[in-house]
């Protein structure tokens, strides 16, 4: 397997070149990797106008994922999400439709900012009353009902979600295509799903476009991601892919991240499928052992362990704090859940260490409180109108009746509770209180 980007940079570094180009460190080591950190010089190709080594590496990735085209991102799935929505808007205009989109309510806040910039109308599919606001286990029946009598440009789902729930994408794809609607999937947490047997990747389940955050589950530097075009993607969108990425991307892509994506091709083409299966088997074994210890496990993702520890008398935040004292740092915690993410880079002893740490936790009286339901609040302004309005920042308890201007959640989990342009209600404030959100940016009156 060739690694054209890595090979170019290695040869350039060995040549002892006088660097009269960016970056300003000129290859002198400060943190360590500076010698390998270059810019789009002659021979290094140009991201999103690629004809050389980047195009070669992307074509290798495309073959590995079975896509019609795969584009690299050095700005995570955030860039890919913006590009997907741009392409969905283009699709709507090609077909004389209004730029509107149907989305699971647990969409990342980047989806909102992209929809605002592109002036999309959004209709939401809410989680049911038993689900966290991070989850939206959209079943095919709910999707079918939501599409009846409507004419959307696209359906946008997040799967896997932050808690490890995986939607029935194959059934959802069939429904979307029967309604002549693009099917877009935020697969940021699931790049590895392609390499399971059978594949659980959106490309193999009927998505037209999807994004993968390579860095979340593959051995790639933070910021490395893919935008995939499926074999069934409308050809006019395929040809506009680089334009869509170029519209939102930095003109200074990280060549350290590009080399990481390039090197990952070699790893994926080797024993990675076997390692992927071994990781899933080890985690399944750990889950079974934790069930026997009466830990409540949620979600069905192969490489993610999500614990609901209230049954053991502690919140997710409290359990995270206990584990950190044992030098175990998890991906995410909130009042209800603790999320851990695994990969083949976790050694077998890591699973035993986690089991031992959790086995040693006390079994306290169960915590009975439940999160308040995510309110279905009224939209007053479009996301674009709200985000581009003057705003002020107020304590949440001063916000009843006000219109949210900007998302009030950090990353992780980056899933808005109230959406920009919606009126904040007392019920919404109860949800803010529960998750520790103390202030909101609201449209200036």
Buried (B, 14 or more C-beta within 10 A) or exposed (E): EEBBBBEBBBEBBEEEEEBEBEBEEBBEEEEEEBBBBBBBBEEBBBBBEBEBBBBBBBBBBBEBBBBBBBBBBBBBBBBBBBBBBBBBBBBBEEEEBEBBBBBBBBBBBBBBBBBBBBEBBBBBBBBEEEBBBBBBBBEBEBBBEBBEEEBBBBBBBBBBBBBBBBBBBBBBBBBBBEBEBBBBBBBBBBBBBBBBEEBBBBBBBBBBBBBBBBBBBBBBBBBBBBBBBBEEBBEEBBEBBBBBBBBBBEEEBBBBBBBBBBBBBBBBBEEBBEBBBEBBEBBEEBBEBBEEEEBBBBBEBBBBBBBBBBBBBBBBBBBBEBBEEEEBEBBBBBBBBBBBBBBBEBEEEBBEBBBEBBEEBEEEEEBEEEBBBBBEBEBBBBBBBBBBBEBEEBEBEBBEEBBBBBBBBEEBBBBBBBBBBBBBBEBBBBBBEBBEBEBBBBBEE
